[in-house]
Amino acid sequence: MIRTSLVAALAASLLAVTAPATAAEVRHRAGYADLDLSRAADVAKLDRRIRAAVADACGAASAADLAGSNAVRACRTASREEAAIARDRAVAGARQAQLAAVR
């Protein structure tokens, strides 16, 4: 069964989606160093990048492969949940920095 983990690499300004393949780990990154996460439009861009990274990491299964489809669905759900935590932290940090700059 595919299991994913989303890791916030905030120091490197990256969100990473990891989907372990049998012996090797597949890692996809959704970078945001070029985004201003205090702006809604840039947060939307990050959300699109995260969706693409999750889709790449978890892959797709044939509709005829019920077990594979369920594994992909579980992978995507777990990845999105973990990505939401890292994303929310990054957005909150950007907004706090913006508030501190105003003061």
C-alpha positions, -999 to +999 in steps of 0.1 A: +000+000+000+012+034-008+019+057+022+029+093+018+044+119+040+045+156+034+074+173+050+078+210+055+113+220+046+108+256+056+144+264+058+148+256+022+114+271+013+100+239+000+071+216+007+080+180-002+056+151-009+071+117-004+056+085-016+077+055-008+080+031-037+091-004-029+128+001-023+132+038-033+115+069-021+099+092-046+100+128-035+081+157-051+086+193-040+062+223-042+086+253-039+073+286-027+105+308-024+092+328-053+058+334-037+045+360-013+023+339+010+008+369+026-011+374-008-041+352-016-031+349-052+002+334-043-013+311-017-036+298-046-004+292-067+011+272-038-021+252-035-019+243-072+017+233-068+008+211-038-020+194-058+004+187-087+030+173-063+005+151-046-008+137-079+028+131-091+038+114-058+007+092-055+003+084-092-028+070-107-044+035-109-066+019-135-103+021-128-102-017-132-077-020-103-099-014-072-071-020-047-048+003-066-075+030-069-081+027-031-043+030-024-040+060-046-070+076-030-056+069+005-022+083-006-037+115-019-058+120+012-029+115+036-006+137+015-032+165+013-038+164+051+000+166+058+005+192+031-023+213+047-003+215+080+029+226+063+011+250+041-008+266+069+024+270+089+042+287+059+012+310+053+010+319+090+047+327+091+044+349+060+015+368+075+032+372+108+063+386+090+041+410+071+025+422+103+059+426+120+071+447+091+041+470+094+047+477+131 
